[in-house]
Amino acid sequence: MPGAKVTDAGVTDAEPTGRPAPERLAELDGIRGWASLMVLLYHALPEVDRGVLPELESAPATMLFDGPLAVQVFFILSGAALSAGYLRSGDTGIVRTLAVRRYFRLTIPILMASALVWLAMVGGLEAHRAAAVVLRSDWLAGFLDFRPSLGGMLWYALLGVYLNPPAAQHYVPLLWTMPIELFGSYFVFNLLIMMRPLTGRRRLACYAAVLPVLALLAPLLVCFVIGILLAEARERGWPERVRRSRLRVPAILLALLVLVGISAVRATAYQDLIGGHAQMTTGNLLLRDANALGLFLLVWLVPGFGRFMSGRLSGWLGQISFPLYLVQFAVLITLTARLAVWLVDPARPARAVLYGIAAATVFVSLVLAYGFAEVERRALRVANRALSRLLAPSARRV
């Protein structure tokens, strides 16, 4: 899959009710929101402009616009968010409800985003191939290599997206993560149910035994188990204990070393931020896991950082994180591409123009994501009510 595989999951696991997130999940929403914005910046700058802005391939730029790290962050967040309610209450009904709703939670907004791209294609609004020539972007050139059809779009959104088609056959190529997200979600649900009879250290020991097996066989699933462990740690009060202990300062220094140090190693020695999915080796994926852990530890151990991630701006970004992930591709192939064709001189591309187009891409994506989130919230509310009615007779029989 050309280039598209170094991006994000961008999935929010809280129900889109419009109410404030519980205090324990507010930090997760904040992290998700900023990670989603990072993914947008990664696509709007390095992925689109790498051929005309050489500075975007430097180590500092690859550390700053770290889209691949967002992959790990989002999958870890899924594991944490999907397990938090059960770990807090011990009610397996929460797991069953999430399992029933999960497909619809992902598919309804995917259908909306796919329809948006389909409309752009039918209306002749996409200009990514022309822009690819101007910007020397193989990444842009590799998408939407098919004729749009309503039936094809519906098949893609309802099923095909989970079957990992080639990037050129995606209506929304950034959704390459959905097979992992869906399988990882049900892996979390099954693991929680399997571990239900175990308590305390035995359950943690089983998680620890599962991790090396996954590292060998399915390294991306390691993220989901790490997310469960983070949720377990929160429920046990471990972050608070470390903050109040003498280990706080050494732990913060360790977290900084892991976050910045591993980012530097990846950006220089491994070069996995440059060159797309070709560098998605097991070693690099595990390095990103460690990278992401440094971020989570800093949020836990530095009160100011935690408050920022729980604040209004971070919370707002968290609420629109999945919509922002979904709508950005439509913006890239239409607005971004059109502006590049109209304003960029292929012989002498002006940096001010290129960065201005990226800024416009971010602004319009945020606005569109906000509107998308409002429609998504209403659609999911209707779907959840319908599912509740369907499940109610079964619950009474049980």
C-alpha positions as CSV (number, residue, x, y, z in Angstrom):
1,M,0.0,0.0,0.0
2,P,1.8,3.1,-1.2
3,G,2.6,5.5,1.6
4,A,-0.8,5.4,3.3
5,K,0.2,3.0,6.0
6,V,2.0,5.4,8.2
7,T,-1.0,7.3,9.6
8,D,-3.5,7.1,12.4
9,A,-6.3,5.1,13.9
10,G,-8.2,8.2,15.1
11,V,-10.9,6.3,16.8
12,T,-12.8,7.7,19.8
13,D,-14.3,5.1,22.0
14,A,-16.5,7.2,24.2
15,E,-20.1,7.4,23.2
16,P,-20.8,10.7,21.4
17,T,-23.4,12.0,23.8
18,G,-22.3,15.6,24.0
19,R,-21.8,15.4,27.8
20,P,-18.4,16.0,29.4
21,A,-16.2,13.0,29.7
22,P,-15.8,11.4,33.1
23,E,-12.8,12.8,34.9
24,R,-10.7,9.6,34.6
25,L,-11.3,9.6,30.8
26,A,-10.9,13.3,30.2
27,E,-7.1,13.0,29.9
28,L,-7.5,10.2,27.3
29,D,-9.8,12.3,25.3
30,G,-7.3,15.1,25.4
31,I,-4.4,12.9,24.2
32,R,-6.6,11.5,21.5
33,G,-7.5,15.0,20.3
34,W,-3.9,16.2,20.0
35,A,-2.8,13.0,18.4
36,S,-5.6,13.4,15.8
37,L,-4.4,17.0,15.1
38,M,-0.8,15.6,14.7
39,V,-2.1,13.1,12.1
40,L,-3.7,15.9,10.2
41,L,-0.5,18.0,10.3
42,Y,1.5,14.9,9.2
43,H,-0.7,14.5,6.1
44,A,-1.0,18.2,5.3
45,L,2.8,18.7,5.4
46,P,5.2,15.8,5.2
47,E,3.0,13.5,3.2
48,V,1.8,16.1,0.7
49,D,4.8,18.4,0.5
50,R,7.8,16.1,1.1
51,G,8.8,16.4,-2.6
52,V,8.9,20.2,-2.6
53,L,9.9,21.0,1.0
54,P,13.1,19.1,1.8
55,E,13.2,20.3,5.4
56,L,10.2,18.1,6.1
57,E,12.5,15.1,5.8
58,S,14.9,16.3,8.5
59,A,15.0,14.6,11.9
60,P,13.5,17.5,13.8
61,A,10.6,17.7,11.4
62,T,10.0,14.0,11.5
63,M,9.9,14.2,15.3
64,L,7.5,17.1,15.3
65,F,5.1,15.7,12.7
66,D,5.0,12.1,14.0
67,G,2.1,10.6,12.3
68,P,3.3,7.0,12.8
69,L,3.4,7.5,16.6
70,A,-0.2,8.4,16.5
71,V,-1.0,4.9,15.2
72,Q,0.3,3.5,18.5
73,V,-1.3,6.2,20.6
74,F,-4.8,5.6,19.1
75,F,-4.6,1.8,19.4
76,I,-3.4,2.1,23.1
77,L,-6.3,4.6,23.7
78,S,-8.8,2.1,22.3
79,G,-7.5,-0.6,24.7
80,A,-7.8,1.8,27.6
81,A,-11.1,3.3,26.8
82,L,-12.8,0.0,25.9
83,S,-11.7,-1.7,29.2
84,A,-12.1,1.3,31.6
85,G,-15.8,0.8,32.3
86,Y,-15.5,-2.9,33.0
87,L,-12.4,-2.6,35.1
88,R,-14.2,0.1,37.2
89,S,-17.4,-1.8,37.8
90,G,-16.7,-5.5,37.1
91,D,-19.9,-5.6,35.1
92,T,-19.6,-7.9,32.0
93,G,-22.7,-6.3,30.6
94,I,-20.6,-3.3,29.7
95,V,-18.4,-5.5,27.6
96,R,-21.3,-7.1,25.9
97,T,-22.9,-3.8,25.1
98,L,-19.7,-2.4,23.7
99,A,-19.2,-5.5,21.6
100,V,-22.6,-5.3,20.1
101,R,-22.3,-1.6,19.3
102,R,-18.7,-1.6,18.1
103,Y,-19.3,-2.3,14.5
104,F,-21.9,0.4,14.2
105,R,-19.8,2.8,16.2
106,L,-17.1,2.5,13.5
107,T,-19.2,1.9,10.4
108,I,-21.8,4.7,10.6
109,P,-19.2,7.5,10.6
110,I,-17.1,5.6,8.0
111,L,-20.2,5.5,5.8
112,M,-20.6,9.2,6.1
113,A,-17.0,9.9,5.3
114,S,-17.0,7.5,2.3
115,A,-20.1,9.2,1.0
116,L,-18.3,12.5,1.2
117,V,-15.5,11.3,-0.9
118,W,-17.9,9.6,-3.3
119,L,-19.8,12.9,-3.8
120,A,-16.5,14.6,-4.5
121,M,-15.5,12.0,-7.1
122,V,-18.9,12.1,-8.8
123,G,-18.9,15.9,-8.8
124,G,-15.4,16.0,-10.3
125,L,-14.1,18.0,-7.3
126,E,-11.0,15.9,-6.6
127,A,-7.8,17.2,-8.0
128,H,-5.2,15.0,-6.2
129,R,-3.6,13.6,-9.4
130,A,-3.0,17.1,-10.9
131,A,-1.7,18.3,-7.5
132,A,0.6,15.2,-7.3
133,V,2.4,16.4,-10.4
134,V,2.8,19.9,-9.1
135,L,3.9,18.8,-5.6
136,R,5.9,15.7,-6.8
137,S,3.9,13.6,-4.4
138,D,3.7,9.9,-5.0
139,W,1.5,9.7,-1.9
140,L,-1.3,11.8,-3.5
141,A,-0.9,10.1,-6.8
142,G,-1.7,6.6,-5.4
143,F,-5.3,7.1,-4.4
144,L,-8.8,6.5,-5.8
145,D,-7.7,4.4,-8.8
146,F,-11.3,3.4,-9.7
147,R,-14.6,4.7,-11.0
148,P,-17.0,5.8,-8.2
149,S,-20.3,4.0,-7.8
150,L,-23.0,4.1,-5.1
151,G,-23.0,0.3,-4.8
152,G,-19.2,0.2,-4.5
153,M,-19.2,2.9,-1.9
154,L,-21.8,1.2,0.2
155,W,-20.0,-2.2,0.0
156,Y,-16.7,-0.5,1.0
157,A,-18.1,1.3,4.0
158,L,-20.2,-1.6,5.3
159,L,-17.7,-4.4,4.8
160,G,-14.8,-3.8,2.4
161,V,-13.0,-1.3,4.6
162,Y,-12.5,-4.1,7.1
163,L,-10.9,-6.4,4.5
164,N,-7.8,-4.3,4.0
165,P,-8.1,-3.5,0.3
166,P,-5.1,-1.9,-1.5
167,A,-4.8,1.9,-0.9
168,A,-5.8,2.7,-4.4
169,Q,-9.1,0.9,-3.8
170,H,-10.1,2.8,-0.6
171,Y,-12.6,5.5,-0.7
172,V,-10.8,6.8,2.4
173,P,-7.3,5.4,2.3
174,L,-6.5,6.5,5.8
175,L,-8.9,3.8,7.0
176,W,-6.3,1.1,6.5
177,T,-6.3,0.9,10.3
178,M,-9.9,-0.2,10.5
179,P,-9.3,-4.0,10.3
180,I,-6.8,-3.6,13.1
181,E,-9.2,-1.4,15.1
182,L,-12.1,-3.8,14.8
183,F,-10.2,-7.0,15.4
184,G,-8.2,-5.3,18.3
185,S,-11.5,-4.2,19.9
186,Y,-12.9,-7.7,19.9
187,F,-9.6,-9.0,21.1
188,V,-9.9,-6.6,24.1
189,F,-13.5,-7.7,24.8
190,N,-12.5,-11.4,24.7
191,L,-9.4,-10.9,26.8
192,L,-11.4,-9.1,29.5
193,I,-14.0,-11.9,29.7
194,M,-11.3,-14.6,29.8
195,M,-9.5,-12.8,32.6
196,R,-12.7,-12.2,34.6
197,P,-12.1,-15.1,37.1
198,L,-8.6,-13.9,37.9
199,T,-7.9,-11.1,40.4
200,G,-4.9,-9.0,41.3
201,R,-1.5,-10.2,40.4
202,R,-2.7,-13.3,38.5
203,R,-4.5,-11.1,36.0
204,L,-1.5,-8.8,35.6
205,A,0.7,-11.9,35.2
206,C,-1.5,-13.2,32.4
207,Y,-1.3,-9.9,30.6
208,A,2.4,-9.9,30.9
209,A,2.5,-13.4,29.4
210,V,0.3,-12.4,26.5
211,L,2.5,-9.4,25.5
212,P,5.6,-11.3,24.3
213,V,3.4,-13.7,22.3
214,L,1.7,-10.8,20.6
215,A,5.0,-9.1,20.0
216,L,6.1,-12.1,17.9
217,L,2.8,-12.9,16.2
218,A,0.7,-9.7,16.0
219,P,2.8,-6.7,17.2
220,L,0.0,-4.1,16.6
221,L,-2.2,-5.9,19.1
222,V,0.4,-5.1,21.8
223,C,-1.0,-1.6,21.8
224,F,-4.4,-2.8,22.9
225,V,-3.0,-4.8,25.8
226,I,-0.9,-1.9,26.9
227,G,-4.1,0.2,26.9
228,I,-5.7,-2.4,29.2
229,L,-2.7,-2.3,31.5
230,L,-2.9,1.6,31.6
231,A,-6.6,1.4,32.6
232,E,-5.7,-1.2,35.3
233,A,-3.0,1.1,36.6
234,R,-5.4,4.0,36.8
235,E,-8.0,1.9,38.6
236,R,-5.4,0.8,41.2
237,G,-4.3,4.4,41.8
238,W,-0.7,3.7,40.7
239,P,-0.1,7.1,39.0
240,E,-1.3,9.0,42.2
241,R,1.1,6.9,44.3
242,V,4.1,7.6,42.1
243,R,3.2,11.3,42.1
244,R,3.3,11.4,45.9
245,S,6.4,9.3,46.2
246,R,10.2,10.0,45.9
247,L,10.1,8.2,42.6
248,R,8.2,11.1,41.0
249,V,11.2,13.0,39.6
250,P,13.1,9.9,38.4
251,A,9.9,8.7,36.7
252,I,9.4,12.0,35.0
253,L,13.0,12.0,33.7
254,L,12.6,8.5,32.5
255,A,9.4,9.3,30.7
256,L,11.1,12.3,29.0
257,L,14.0,10.1,28.0
258,V,11.7,7.5,26.6
259,L,9.6,10.0,24.7
260,V,12.3,12.3,23.3
261,G,15.1,9.7,23.1
262,I,13.2,7.1,21.2
263,S,11.7,9.7,18.9
264,A,15.2,10.8,18.0
265,V,16.4,7.3,17.4
266,R,13.4,6.5,15.2
267,A,13.8,9.8,13.2
268,T,17.5,9.3,12.6
269,A,18.6,5.6,12.8
270,Y,15.4,3.9,11.8
271,Q,13.9,6.5,9.5
272,D,10.5,5.0,9.9
273,L,8.8,8.3,9.6
274,I,10.1,8.6,6.1
275,G,9.2,6.1,3.4
276,G,5.8,5.1,4.6
277,H,4.7,1.6,5.5
278,A,7.9,0.0,4.3
279,Q,9.4,0.5,7.8
280,M,6.6,-1.0,9.8
281,T,8.8,-3.7,11.2
282,T,8.1,-5.4,14.5
283,G,11.1,-3.6,16.1
284,N,9.9,-0.2,15.0
285,L,6.3,-0.9,16.1
286,L,7.6,-1.8,19.6
287,L,9.8,1.3,19.7
288,R,6.6,3.3,19.0
289,D,4.9,1.5,21.8
290,A,7.7,2.6,24.2
291,N,7.5,6.1,22.7
292,A,3.8,6.3,23.4
293,L,4.2,5.1,26.9
294,G,6.5,8.0,27.6
295,L,3.7,10.3,26.6
296,F,1.2,8.7,28.8
297,L,3.6,8.7,31.8
298,L,4.2,12.4,31.4
299,V,0.5,13.1,31.4
300,W,0.1,11.1,34.6
301,L,3.1,12.4,36.4
302,V,3.2,16.1,35.5
303,P,0.1,17.7,37.0
304,G,0.2,20.7,34.6
305,F,0.4,18.4,31.6
306,G,-2.5,16.3,32.9
307,R,-4.7,19.4,33.5
308,F,-3.9,20.7,30.0
309,M,-5.0,17.3,28.5
310,S,-8.2,17.5,30.5
311,G,-8.9,21.2,29.6
312,R,-11.5,22.6,27.3
313,L,-9.4,22.9,24.1
314,S,-8.0,19.4,24.5
315,G,-11.5,18.0,25.3
316,W,-12.9,19.7,22.2
317,L,-10.2,18.2,20.0
318,G,-11.0,14.8,21.6
319,Q,-14.7,15.1,20.8
320,I,-13.9,15.7,17.1
321,S,-10.9,13.4,16.8
322,F,-12.5,10.6,14.8
323,P,-14.4,13.0,12.6
324,L,-11.2,14.9,12.0
325,Y,-9.5,11.7,11.0
326,L,-12.3,10.8,8.7
327,V,-12.9,14.1,6.9
328,Q,-9.3,15.2,6.3
329,F,-8.8,13.0,3.2
330,A,-11.8,14.6,1.5
331,V,-10.2,18.0,2.2
332,L,-6.8,16.9,1.0
333,I,-8.1,15.7,-2.4
334,T,-10.3,18.7,-3.0
335,L,-9.3,22.0,-1.3
336,T,-5.7,21.2,-0.7
337,A,-5.2,19.8,-4.2
338,R,-7.1,22.6,-5.9
339,L,-5.1,25.3,-4.1
340,A,-1.8,23.5,-5.0
341,V,-2.8,23.4,-8.7
342,W,-3.9,27.1,-8.7
343,L,-1.2,28.7,-6.5
344,V,2.0,26.6,-6.6
345,D,4.5,27.2,-9.4
346,P,5.9,23.7,-10.1
347,A,9.3,25.1,-11.2
348,R,9.7,27.3,-8.1
349,P,7.3,26.3,-5.3
350,A,7.1,29.1,-2.7
351,R,7.4,28.0,0.9
352,A,5.0,30.7,2.1
353,V,2.3,29.4,-0.3
354,L,2.9,25.7,0.6
355,Y,2.7,26.4,4.3
356,G,-0.4,28.7,3.7
357,I,-2.1,25.8,1.9
358,A,-1.3,23.5,4.8
359,A,-2.8,26.1,7.3
360,A,-6.0,26.3,5.2
361,T,-6.2,22.5,5.1
362,V,-6.0,22.3,8.9
363,F,-8.6,25.1,9.4
364,V,-11.1,23.8,7.0
365,S,-10.7,20.2,8.3
366,L,-11.4,21.4,11.9
367,V,-14.5,23.2,10.8
368,L,-15.8,20.3,8.7
369,A,-15.0,17.9,11.5
370,Y,-17.0,19.9,14.0
371,G,-20.1,19.8,11.7
372,F,-19.4,16.1,10.9
373,A,-19.3,15.3,14.7
374,E,-22.8,16.9,15.2
375,V,-24.3,14.7,12.5
376,E,-22.4,11.7,13.6
377,R,-23.7,12.1,17.2
378,R,-27.3,12.2,16.1
379,A,-26.9,9.2,13.8
380,L,-25.2,7.1,16.5
381,R,-27.9,8.0,19.0
382,V,-30.6,6.7,16.7
383,A,-28.6,3.5,16.0
384,N,-28.0,2.9,19.7
385,R,-31.7,3.3,20.5
386,A,-32.5,0.9,17.7
387,L,-30.0,-1.6,19.0
388,S,-31.3,-1.2,22.6
389,R,-34.8,-2.1,21.4
390,L,-33.6,-5.1,19.5
391,L,-31.5,-6.4,22.5
392,A,-34.2,-5.8,25.1
393,P,-36.3,-8.9,24.3
394,S,-33.2,-11.1,24.4
395,A,-32.2,-9.5,27.8
396,R,-35.6,-10.3,29.2
397,R,-35.4,-13.9,28.1
398,V,-32.0,-14.3,29.7
